[in-house]
């Protein structure tokens, strides 16, 4: 399927396109990452870039931003062909990549971060007066105080700061790599309003996202990559439906996962929490049944993520007990992740790059990383036992790689997440905590992950999913705990769990 909307003669004019790539290909040895890709970005537009993990988005953006060189093909900026462009030359020409994780120095002020690398100087010293004047002009109307330490800014403000820094440095084409990751619905709309204002001033955006609704909401045009080729797209996003976008991304119709919810009220709890008090957490009682999938959600800092970290021993508590279904007496919550693993609690971090995997190590080594005691014999690592464990979860997770010997950092984001999930499942948990398990992965892999979790729960494992993605919670959870001010403000079950009801949590 290849969707295109005919462009008018005016839109075809060369001077209407700020950026063009023509017949771009990129090969790494015998592996072809991009094949003959051509697309054009209209000046003063927001152009969406969609595709599964491994479709070629990162490679294409790397070429446009100067991080990589194409094997064949040509890149044009304002009609001028660019050859052998690197990052400094592309930034000098006005093309900037704003990564998913904002590049912010927390102890510096918003003004100092905004001018980072281009602080004005006078007589060899920083001209603080001019720095503050320039920063005040750029930050006007953004809601960001120029003297606020960047570490105290919320997620939206930090992303705004990175975008403004690119603009102040002369950015006319700004590439946003999944800028809405970890944002609430309200935060996302605030960011989108900010982008629309900048677009009205002539700024061009390339917007990378895994979410169809975001593309349909914010973008003027869209291009879809699949298996390294341009699968299709449109100059008029309004002419497309979410189903059409999914078919372009996947090459087939998408069947969305929906858990068959069960009622667990009469079952004996797999885990009981009592009188848990910790940083930003006040939970008098919470029971989770074997096989139950419970969603934790709420605004950032409301307590959902904080309670999950307390249960796994990442954040110390002042008081509170945990009791398991094995008949043991109530005990204090784990004080270290090692204690949690030993108690049968596993945790998947929301940051797979920092906490989830070691990129230089193989898939197999990562899968067994949290289970080394179980594959040791007489105090020494058994290679045979490790291989059996890693091969089992390599297959069970459906990881797309030649073998479990492949390095994790060569995999797409979705396959890296499957490796991380395999690592925690290999510990054989009775309680599994997943923090934003589908963040930054494409819609197809997202369904795979939710199905894996569903199948695991049916073996009796109690699952906690911490998520700000209301669609994920709606499709995966039997029960939802909504957190406010560190406590569970209310619970939803069965038919009460809907996207509209969860999105209604956002302030008006």
C-alpha positions, 0 to 999 in steps of 0.5 A: 500500500502506498498512499500519496496525495497529489501536490499542487504546482505551487507546492512542487516549486523548489523554493517551497522545499527547505530540505530534500533527500533524493535517492538516499541509500545507506549500507553497512557491509552487506546490510542495507539500512536505507534503499533509494529514499526520496522525500521533500520537506516543505518550508514552515511545516511539521513533517511526520516521520513514522516507521517500526523500530529498525525501519530506517528512521534513525539512519535517515535522520542521522544522514540529514543531521550530518551524523552519518554519510549516505552510501549513495544519493544527495541531500539538498538544503534550500536547493543546494546539494550538500556533500560530506556534511558533518554535524557542525556544518549541518548545524551551521546551515541550520539543521539541528537534531533534538534528541529524546532525552533533553541535553540539559545541565541541571545546575545551570540556569535556564538562560545558561542552558539556552545559550550553552556553547554560544555564551556571548563574550566581551574582552575574553569574559562571559558577557552576562548582561547580554546573555540575560538579555538574549535569553529573556527575549527568547524565553518571552511567552514560554513560561520559563523563568531565565534564572530557574535552575534547569534541574527544576524545570518540568519535562515540557520546559526542558524540551522547549529549552532544547528547541529554543537553543536550536533556534537561537543557534540559527535552526531553521529545520529542527528534528524532534526525536520522540519529543513526547516520551514520558509527557502527560496528555496536557504536557503533550498539548502544551508542547504541540501549541508551542510547536505551532507558534514556532511553525507560524514564525517559519520554523520547519520541524521533522517530527518522529513519533510512534503514535498515529494520533500524534501524527494526525494531531500535529503534522501537516505531512507524513512519510512512512519508512518500512524495511529501509524503503519509503512505504508511502505518505501524504502531503495532507495528513488530514486525508489519512486515518489511523488505520491507514497509517498503521497499514503503511507502517506494518505492511498489514492491518494492525490487530490491537491487543486487548486483554480479556479482563478477569475479576480477582476480588475473591482470590487470595492476594499474591502480595499485600502492602500495608502502611507504606510511607516513603518519599511522596508515597502514602499507601495504607493498603494494597492487595494484588492477586496472582495473575492480576495486571494492575495499572498504576497511573497519575500525573508525574510525582503523584505516587505511581512511579514512586510506589513501584520504586519502593516495592523494588527497593530502589527508594527507601521507605520510612515504614510499611510491610509486604506479605506474600502468598506463601504464608510467610509473615509480613516483612519490611519492604526490600531495601535493595534491588538484590533483596527484591530479586531474592523475594521474587520481585522483578522490575523493568526500568523506564530507561532501557539505555541507562538501566535496562541493558549493557549495549556492548554485551550480547543478547544472551549475556544481557538476558542472564544478567539478573539470573547469574546465581541460577546458572552458576555451578559450584560458584562458577558460571555454567556456560551451558546453563546460561546458553539454555536460559538465554536461548529460551527467552531469546525465542520466547520474546521473539527478538529479531536478530541472527542469534543471541550472540548479537550485541544489544546496541545493534538492535532496534529500540523495540528489540532492545526492550524485548531483551530487557523484558527477557532479562527480568522474566528470566529471574522467575518473578512472582511479582513483575513491575513494568515502568513504561514498558512500551515507551519508545517502541513502535505500534507493532512491537507494543502489541507483542510486549502487551501479549507477552505480559498477558501470557505471563500473567496467566501463569499466576504472576502478579503484574504492575504496569506503571504508565502515563500511556492511557491506551496501554493501561486501557488495553492491558490492565484488569484494575487501575490505581489512580494516584494523587498526592502520593496516595491511591485516590481511586480505583477503576475496574472492568468497563470503568477502564476507558481512555476517556475516563483516564484522560479526564484525569488531566486538569482542564 
